[in-house]
């Protein structure tokens, strides 16, 4: 199976661990359902990147699931985080957004969906550690600008549009500066009901949230 994944590992690195430049994200160890959803989105044109769209255009769901299963089972070690250039003020703002959110604006923390340890939740929520700042920044920016979309209701798009560019930079900087623990894995289930309804997660787990609405 590893030989069949060569087209993936050329860019995403051996076992999907990512490459040194950080341009292509780590896909090793991401939840199977999340990987499958992203592969289908690239194939069907919902998520746009020409190389991925081209490579996946004619692949069946069964084949995409084999790819997802393979990389979800890979757990190569993570490198140490790159030294951050962000100020202490920026990092503290990022920590607040990631761990506590903005309760006054009814904006949930990243950890509310991605897990207390930010390792993700099987089958469909990815972990957030071990990713370069520029990659996280770019993905949040793409959601904010409508370049990246998910199945409706697009909870990540809604959250990203409620963030300022400065908030996105702060959250990205803090996440990228965190070391990844040796036992970093997706949780089997969320510790409590998710705070937002997300189409990519299948049936609603909780009531939808409108950012900025009064309770």
For each residue, the residues with C-beta under 8 A, 3 or more apart:
1: 4 5 66 70
2: 5 6 70
3: 6
4: 1 66
5: 1 2 8 9 16 67 70 71
6: 2 3 9 10
7: 10 55
8: 5 11 12 16 27 67 71
9: 5 6 12 13 14 15 16
10: 6 7
11: 8 19 24 51
12: 8 9 16 17 18 19 24 25 26 27
13: 9 16 17 18 19 24 26
14: 9 17 76
15: 9 28 71 74 76
16: 5 8 9 12 13 26 27 28 29 71 74 76
17: 12 13 14 26 28 74 76 78
18: 12 13 22 24 25 26 27 28 130
19: 11 12 13 22 23 24
20:
21: 24
22: 18 19 132 134 135
23: 19 135
24: 11 12 13 18 19 21
25: 12 18 131 132 135
26: 12 13 16 17 18 29 30 78 130 131
27: 8 12 16 18 30 35 71
28: 15 16 17 18 71 74 75 76
29: 16 26 71 72 74 75 127 184 185 186
30: 26 27 34 35 71 72 120 126 127 186
31: 34 35 72 120 121 122 123 124 125 126 186
32: 35 36 65 68 69 72 122 123
33: 36 37 68 122 123 124
34: 30 31 37 38 120 123 124 125 126
35: 27 30 31 32 38 39 67 68 71 72
36: 32 33 39 40 61 64 65 68
37: 33 34 40 41 124 150 200
38: 34 35 41 42 47
39: 35 36 42 43 56 59 64 67 68
40: 36 37 43 44 46 61 64
41: 37 38 44 46 47 150
42: 38 39 45 46 47 48 49 52 53 56
43: 39 40 53 56 57 59 64
44: 40 41
45: 42 48 53
46: 40 41 42 149 150 151
47: 38 41 42 52 148 149
48: 42 45 53 147
49: 42 52 53
50: 53 54
51: 11 54 55
52: 42 47 49 55 56
53: 42 43 45 48 49 50 56 57
54: 50 51 57
55: 7 51 52
56: 39 42 43 52 53 59 64
57: 43 53 54
58:
59: 39 43 56 63 64
60: 63 64
61: 36 40 64 65
62: 65 66
63: 59 60 66 67
64: 36 39 40 43 56 59 60 61 67 68
65: 32 36 61 62 68 69
66: 1 4 62 63 69 70
67: 5 8 35 39 63 64 70 71
68: 32 33 35 36 39 64 65 71 72
69: 32 65 66 72 73
70: 1 2 5 66 67 73 74
71: 5 8 15 16 27 28 29 30 35 67 68 74
72: 29 30 31 32 35 68 69
73: 69 70
74: 15 16 17 28 29 70 71
75: 28 29 185
76: 14 15 16 17 28
77: 182
78: 17 26 129 130 180 184
79:
80: 179
81: 84 176 177 178 179 180
82: 132 133 176 177
83:
84: 81 91 133 173 176 177
85:
86: 90 91 94 169 170 173 174 177
87: 90 91
88: 91 92
89: 92 93
90: 86 87 93 94 169 170 173 174
91: 84 86 87 88 94 95 170 173 174 177
92: 88 89 95 96
93: 89 90 96 97 166 167 170 174
94: 86 90 91 97 98 170 171 172 173 174 175
95: 91 92 98 99 174
96: 92 93 99 100 101 102
97: 93 94 100 101 102 109 110 163 167 170 171 174
98: 94 95 109 110 111 118 128 171 174 175
99: 95 96 109 110 111
100: 96 97 103 109
101: 96 97 107 108 109 110 112
102: 96 97 105 106 107
103: 100 106 107
104:
105: 102 162 211 212
106: 102 103 209 210 211 212 213 214 215
107: 101 102 103 159 162 211 212
108: 101 112 113 159 195 196 209
109: 97 98 99 100 101 112
110: 97 98 99 101 113 114 118 128 171 175
111: 98 99 114 115 116 118
112: 101 108 109 194 195
113: 108 110 121 125 155 190 194 195 196 198
114: 110 111 118 119 120 121 125 126 127 128
115: 111 118 119 120 121 125 127 186 187 190 191
116: 111 191
117: 181 184 187
118: 98 110 111 114 115 127 128 129 175 178
119: 114 115 127 129 184 185 186 187
120: 30 31 34 114 115 125 126 127 128 186 187
121: 31 113 114 115 124 125 186 187 188 189 190
122: 31 32 33 125 186 187 188 189
123: 31 32 33 34
124: 31 33 34 37 121 200 201 202
125: 31 34 113 114 115 120 121 122 186 190 201
126: 30 31 34 114 120 186
127: 29 30 114 115 118 119 120 130 184 186
128: 98 110 114 118 120 131 136 175
129: 78 118 119 175 178 179 180 184
130: 18 26 78 127 180 184
131: 25 26 128 135 136 175 176
132: 22 25 82 135 136 176
133: 82 84 136 137 172 173 175 176 177
134: 22 137 138 172
135: 22 23 25 131 132 138 139
136: 128 131 132 133 139 140 171 172 175 176
137: 133 134 140 141 168 169 172
138: 134 135 141 142
139: 135 136 142 143 148
140: 136 137 143 144 160 163 168 171 172
141: 137 138 144 145 147 160 165 168
142: 138 139 145 147 148
143: 139 140 146 147 148 149 154 156 157 159 160 161
144: 140 141 157 160 161 163 168
145: 141 142
146: 143 149 157
147: 48 141 142 143
148: 47 139 142 143 156 157
149: 46 47 143 146 154 157
150: 37 41 46 154 155 156 157 198 199 200
151: 46 154 199 200
152: 199
153: 158 196 197 198 199 208
154: 143 149 150 151 157 158 198 199 200
155: 113 150 158 159 196 197 198 199 209
156: 143 148 150 159 160 198
157: 143 144 146 148 149 150 154 160 161
158: 153 154 155 161 162 196 209 210 211
159: 107 108 143 155 156 162 163 196 211
160: 140 141 143 144 156 157 163 168
161: 143 144 157 158 211
162: 105 107 158 159 211 212
163: 97 140 144 159 160 167 168 171
164: 167 168
165: 141 168 169
166: 93 169 170
167: 93 97 163 164 170 171
168: 137 140 141 144 160 163 164 165 171 172
169: 86 90 137 165 166 172 173
170: 86 90 91 93 94 97 166 167 173 174
171: 94 97 98 110 136 140 163 167 168 174 175
172: 94 133 134 136 137 140 168 169 175 176
173: 84 86 90 91 94 133 169 170 176 177
174: 86 90 91 93 94 95 97 98 170 171 177 178
175: 94 98 110 118 128 129 131 133 136 171 172 178
176: 81 82 84 131 132 133 136 172 173
177: 81 82 84 86 91 133 173 174
178: 81 118 129 174 175
179: 80 81 129
180: 78 81 129 130 184
181: 117 184
182: 77
183:
184: 29 78 117 119 127 129 130 180 181
185: 29 75 119
186: 29 30 31 115 119 120 121 122 125 126 127
187: 115 117 119 120 121 122 190 191
188: 121 122
189: 121 122
190: 113 115 121 125 187 193 194 205
191: 115 116 187
192:
193: 190 205 206
194: 112 113 190 197 198 201 205 206
195: 108 112 113 206 209
196: 108 113 153 155 158 159 206 208 209
197: 153 155 194 204 205 206 207 208 209
198: 113 150 153 154 155 156 194 201
199: 150 151 152 153 154 155
200: 37 124 150 151 154
201: 124 125 194 198 205
202: 124
203:
204: 197 207 208
205: 190 193 194 197 201
206: 193 194 195 196 197
207: 197 204
208: 153 196 197 204
209: 106 108 155 158 195 196 197 213
210: 106 158 213
211: 105 106 107 158 159 161 162
212: 105 106 107 162
213: 106 209 210
214: 106
215: 106
